[in-house]
Amino acid sequence: MSTEPVQIRPYRTADRDAILALAPRLTEGKAPWRDDDAWLTAVVGWVADAADAAGRDDNALFVAVDGEQIVGFVHAAERTHFTGQVDTYVGELVTAAGQERRGIARALMQAAEEWGAARGLDCLTLETGMLNHSARAFYQSLGYREEDVRFTRQLRGGGDTRRPDLSTPRQEDLPLHRRLAAELFNGTWTLLEQSGRTPDDDARMIHMAHASAYHWLQVGTPLHVARSHWLCSRVYSALHRSEPALYHAQFVLDLCEEHGIGDFDLGYAYEALARAHAVAGNDAESARWRDRAQAAAADIAEDEDRELLLTDLTTIPS
């Protein structure tokens, strides 16, 4: 897989087969009570329709190109809300398998947003499956908010469908999510500082960090979510696992940039990247991010927070 940035450009007729080949990616997150074959037939039809409409003034189709390969696409169109307001509507957003975490989906969404803004449209709307948790988290990281919810109950077959949907927290569970998120975060930190951890301790530390992140996803703000990813990155750096450490560190920075999070947390986003690159043996990249963290320390309002960051930076291997 290339590490070079992809090119985002308008769809061309010659791209049709390539984007149709990506259509099965739209079956991810399908509700289990929906027919697999019918779902696949539908999504292929959606993509074909998007290609057919690409030349119309009220439609736009952008592809992501890596060299000669199409690695993603997004289809945007005008759609009228029941209030009469005309929105930009993203019907399909697809990234090729194995191309995740390269910023492709983010770049495609930016192209769709710019297209809608240029047309004077105030909102961009889209839909995704309730069970497509990764897509929901991605859109939330871009600042999208849930607006409508569709409920479904099977009337025949499929067992008892009256069980609660655990993908959306119940109001009465929110205090529990908050308490567990904080307790697991603090417990993870206790293990990080513990000397002589056993392999079982390491495994428990990983599980606790991710469990804390899950609970913050239910009730937290982007700031909470960013801090939970920072904790995951620190855990993996402590365990000398560079790939997940880099993954979570980049997530921290992405969230800070998307939501205007600065001060202490932005400095620690740079710190996490510096530490993860050090674990990976990328000395030049580690030094670059360490320098950015040190520069960001000057913008931290509280003296204690600034000193904490600067002290932490000295613990990164150089």
Residue pairs with C-beta under 8 A, 6 or more apart in sequence:
1 98
1 99
1 102
2 66
2 67
3 102
4 66
5 102
5 103
5 107
6 64
6 65
6 66
6 71
6 72
6 102
6 104
6 107
7 64
7 65
7 66
8 62
8 63
8 64
8 65
8 107
8 108
8 110
8 111
9 62
9 63
9 65
10 54
10 60
10 61
10 62
10 63
11 19
11 51
11 54
11 61
11 62
11 63
11 73
12 63
15 51
15 63
15 70
15 73
16 51
18 63
18 69
18 70
19 47
19 50
19 51
19 61
19 63
19 70
19 73
19 94
20 44
20 47
20 48
20 51
22 47
22 70
22 72
22 73
22 94
22 96
23 40
23 43
23 44
23 46
23 47
23 94
24 40
24 43
24 44
25 94
25 95
25 96
25 97
26 43
26 46
26 47
26 92
26 94
27 36
27 39
27 40
27 43
28 132
28 135
29 128
29 129
29 130
29 131
29 132
29 133
29 134
29 135
30 36
30 39
30 129
30 131
31 129
31 130
31 131
31 152
32 158
33 152
33 154
33 158
33 161
43 92
46 75
46 91
46 92
47 75
47 92
47 94
50 59
50 61
50 75
50 91
50 92
51 61
53 59
53 61
53 75
53 77
54 60
54 61
58 77
58 78
59 75
59 76
59 77
59 78
60 75
60 76
60 77
60 111
60 112
60 115
61 73
61 74
61 75
61 76
62 73
62 74
62 76
62 108
62 111
62 112
62 115
63 70
63 72
63 73
64 70
64 71
64 72
64 73
64 95
64 104
64 107
64 108
65 71
66 99
69 96
70 96
71 95
71 96
71 99
71 104
72 93
72 94
72 95
72 96
72 99
72 104
72 105
72 108
73 92
73 93
73 94
73 108
74 90
74 92
74 93
74 94
74 108
74 109
74 111
74 112
75 90
75 91
75 92
75 93
76 88
76 89
76 90
76 91
76 112
76 115
76 116
76 124
77 88
77 89
77 91
78 86
78 87
78 88
78 89
78 119
78 121
79 86
79 87
79 88
79 89
79 125
80 86
80 87
81 87
81 123
81 125
85 122
85 123
86 121
87 116
87 121
87 122
87 123
87 124
87 125
88 112
88 113
88 115
88 116
88 119
88 121
88 123
88 124
88 125
89 124
89 125
89 126
90 109
90 112
90 124
90 125
90 126
91 126
93 105
93 108
93 109
93 112
93 126
95 104
95 105
95 108
101 247
101 250
105 138
106 142
106 254
109 142
112 124
113 124
116 124
125 147
126 139
126 144
128 135
128 136
128 139
129 135
130 136
130 149
130 165
130 167
130 168
131 167
133 167
137 217
140 222
141 222
141 225
141 251
141 254
141 255
141 258
142 258
143 258
143 259
149 168
153 161
153 162
154 161
164 170
169 177
169 218
169 219
173 218
174 218
174 219
177 215
177 216
177 218
177 219
178 215
178 219
180 211
180 212
180 215
181 212
181 215
181 216
181 218
181 219
181 220
181 224
181 228
182 212
184 208
184 209
184 211
184 212
184 215
185 209
185 212
185 227
185 228
185 231
187 208
188 205
188 208
188 209
188 212
188 231
188 235
189 231
191 197
191 201
191 204
191 205
191 208
192 205
192 234
192 235
192 238
194 201
197 205
202 239
205 235
205 239
206 235
206 236
206 239
209 228
209 231
209 232
209 235
210 232
212 228
212 231
213 225
213 228
213 229
213 231
213 232
216 224
216 225
216 227
216 228
217 225
217 228
220 228
222 255
222 258
222 259
222 261
223 259
223 261
223 265
225 255
226 251
226 252
226 255
226 256
226 259
226 261
226 265
226 269
227 252
227 265
229 248
229 249
229 251
229 252
229 255
230 248
230 249
230 252
230 265
230 268
230 269
230 272
232 244
232 248
233 244
233 245
233 246
233 247
233 248
233 249
233 251
233 252
233 272
233 275
233 276
234 245
234 272
234 275
236 242
236 244
236 245
236 248
236 276
236 279
237 245
237 272
237 275
237 276
237 278
237 279
240 279
241 279
242 276
242 277
242 279
242 280
242 281
243 280
245 272
245 275
245 276
245 279
245 280
246 273
246 276
246 277
246 280
248 272
248 276
249 269
249 272
249 273
249 275
249 276
250 273
252 265
252 268
252 269
252 272
253 266
253 269
253 270
253 272
253 273
255 261
256 262
256 265
256 266
256 269
262 299
263 299
263 300
263 301
263 305
264 300
264 302
264 305
264 309
266 296
266 299
267 293
267 296
267 297
267 299
267 300
267 309
268 293
268 309
268 312
270 289
270 290
270 292
270 293
270 296
271 289
271 290
271 293
271 309
271 312
271 313
271 316
273 285
273 289
274 286
274 287
274 288
274 289
274 290
274 292
274 293
274 313
274 316
275 286
275 316
277 283
277 285
277 286
277 289
278 286
278 316
278 317
278 318
279 317
283 318
286 316
286 317
286 318
287 318
290 313
290 316
290 318
293 309
293 313
294 310
294 313
296 309
297 306
297 309
297 310
298 306
300 306
300 309
